[in-house]
Amino acid sequence: MLNLAARRPPRQPHAYCSPARSRNAAGNHDDMSMPRHKVAELMDDPALDAQLHGDALRGLRRINHVSNSAGILWGPIARVSHQLGGRPLRVLDVATGAGDVPISLMRRAVAQGVELRIDACDRSDQALGHAREAARSAGAAIRFFTLDALRDEPPPGYDVVTCSLFLHHVDDDQAVPLVARLARAAGKMLLVNDLERGTLGLTLAWLGVRVLSRSRIVHVDGPRSVLAAFTANEMRSMADEAGLIGARVTRRWPCRFLLEWNRP
């Protein structure tokens, strides 16, 4: 039986996460009074009951829709598509989960007459099963395949690589190698969309998961995700470490950031 109240002792802060408040180039402050605290999420348990997993994925789909996860990515993707002279834009969504972000991107592309070829990958076969079924129901021609982003190199041949709401799942020493690995697969652009750690985000997560989902898994994992997230300034430092020259990190509502890197 799952212990939904289980907690682990706090980890020591990441080197990027010293408890202080820092000012970014735009004059905004990161909430650094909240050191990074990564606790294993219940959704990441491979032994999680299939029914509980499915309920949680449906809850996350609603949350992603309300928080405009696909919309955060769409502007840069549409901009790159207009530079291709009419050929389809090839997109890979990494750690896709239930596939709701690439499905939403495909809907936007159809509505705006943008030709996309989207593949999506995840290490969880159970999540991919839900993703394939959701894509079939939506009439979205997306190819799904198994890939562990923390171990495997994504295949080449993609113009844009996207990764949404996965970075906060990784350990401190995995974050920079992951970003570098994703960048190597991106022919033109890398987009990483994730939560930003902070007191406002934590409050919104606690409230939002209870309004938008009845899943106890989501109720536990939502606040844990914010506590494990990085800040925008930490993401800038990690992009520098990964060698992403010219990368931009911008804050997005609600309490998100977007890393955008264009290959020189």
TAKA-V942522 format. One line per field, one symbol per residue. phi: phi as a letter, one per 40 degrees, with the letter a starting at -180 (. if undefined). Layout:
phi->???
This chain:
phi->.cccccbbcdccdcdcbccabbbcccgcbccccbccbcbdccccccccdccccccccccccccccccgdcccccdcccccccccggccccbbbcfcgcgccccccccccccbgccbbbbabaccccccccccccccccgccbcbacacccbbcccchbcbbbabfbdccccdccccdccccccccccbabbbbacbciccccccccccccccaccccccccdccccccccccccccccccccgccgcbbbcbccfbbbcbbbcc
